[in-house]
């Protein structure tokens, strides 16, 4: 396995700057996610790492090797595409063997390595099947086996699960993580699916307009968003405008339409001043409904309810605007109506962000 390092990567397509000085380091053996909305530059960065695009400026390293100008087949990296890119006229075994045949590997060695790759993706004994005889999840496993059979040091995945149904996506998330870890690979995975990233990533980078907006573990990015964009992109949140009143250590008091609310400053290098416009980010599950006591108490009225079994989602009309509220493992189902409800949120669960 190799660590992967991108240094000050710029990629220009005519007048469009798809990547604007991106630097990131992926540790050896890490499953690292590039996350962001369409057009943010995540796939362009992955293609630069794979060698399918050449950066306008900057450098890419695999371990200590500068691979910026190397063609894809000399980088010891394998890529799995969104479309799978399987050969429909070849059976499973021949699809998996294709890369080894192109490298002129001995036939006995090809057979051995194809068998090992199919076993790793739980398709042992299915080598003679046609591609059209496989389910979507099985086709995705064949694409993974084809990438793994060349024994890459790095596995690059470009939205590999987007064509699968919800149940298969969940199953394949576990499988891909298992394969990366058991295979001793460094994995870089591109997606716009926040749930995929939260459930699979060792670390992630959130990209926006060709730059990295925030980098960290799933928990760090979710609990400590540095910007309103990151807070809104990773999971659902309520954004509340306000004006800073005072700062005490890591906590700040903010004047809002519902009165003063207190939250935590999540961006370490930001030192806000009194009078500054700020935004509060409050996750739906951070609100507690009808708590007997608690911090940041606000009164509102339930206007909508969605019962989802293990949780209930409410929309609550409040002076600070409509708030999405989630109650987990609910014992009481509340009806929409005119009866006021009291919501509270712990100071530590409210993020204070730059406006």
Buried (B, 14 or more C-beta within 10 A) or exposed (E): BBBBBBBEBBBBEEEEBBBBBBEBBBBBBBBBBBBBEEBBBBBBBBBBBBBBBEBBEBBBBBBEEEBBEBEBEEBBBBBBBBEBEBEEEBBBBBBBBBBBEEEEBEEEEBBEBBBBBBEBBEBEEBBEBEBEEBEBBBBBBBBBBBBBBBEBBBBBBBBBBEBBEEEBBBEBBEBBBEBBEEBEBBBBBBBBBBBBBBEBBBBBBBBBBBBBBBBBBBEBBBBBBBBBBBBBBBBEBBBBBBEBBEBEEEBBBBBBEBEEBBBBBBBEEBEBEEEBEBBBBBBBBBBBBEBEEBBBBBEBBBEEBEEEEEBBBBBBBBEBBEBBBBBEEBEEEBEBEEEEBBBBBBBBBBBBBBE
